[in-house]
Amino acid sequence: MCMLSICWSSGISAASFHFESSGFSDLAAFQRHIWDFPRPARLSTRKDKSMVTKKVVVVVWNRLDRGWVKLNVDGSALHNPGPSRGGGICRKDNGDVLFAFHRGFGVGSNDKAELMTVFKGLSICISLGLWNVVVESDSKLVMDLFTKISRPGWKWHHWVARIFSLNVKGSFRFSHTLRQGNLLVDVLAQLGSTTQINKVFFSPQELPCEFRGLVVLDKAGLSAIRLMAPV
């Protein structure tokens, strides 16, 4: 950079000797004219984000130990807060569907919709005699409330307490998954928002045709790819 500055200044000095032939009336005006020309661009020392190597994460629906079922849930609110809805699907350890549901929860936030969806899903599990349940969601904030990583604020304490009251009768585990591993219930929640109907499906045959295909792909272990920035 120093060498560039020296060369540029030298060029200005040399050009100043010939300003009379340029048509300018004084040296200062001629020098201002020269300085108006584009200068050499500075070399950027900042890293280009597109050049950062990202970590490739393979996401699949993981099967469970025998005797356990997995409840995937997703809840969200339009405009947050706004009209909220949720969806869930419960499957056996081999991937077979036990039930699925979608429903609306009125006006609320994303976190409240997620908690209400967890409560609804676990309530159905208990009613069907399913006691060993792994609850999986792509909301890390909500899952951390149940793994004691974070404490619920006063707004969510009521719903967390209600969910833990169900846990007295069963054995629940809570786990965070990436969004790519939760696409099924994301589709279910959107379906509930579109139809504005609360519904529970107790057999795969009751599910919409396009949804059944996603269930088959999950059961077959089809993987999804998630690109994540290195920590």
Secondary structure, DSSP 4 states (H G I P E B T S, - for coil): -HHHHHHHHHHHHHHHTTGGGGT-SSHHHHHHHHHTSPPPPPPP-SPPGGGSPPEEEEE------TT-EEEEEEEEESSSSEEEEEEEEEE-TTS-EEEEEEEEEEEE-HHHHHHHHHHHHHHHHHHTT--EEEEEES-HHHHHHHTTSS---HHHHHHHHHHHHHHTTSEEEEEE--GGGGHHHHHHHHHHHHH---EEE-SGGGS-HHHHHHHHHHHTT--EEEEE---
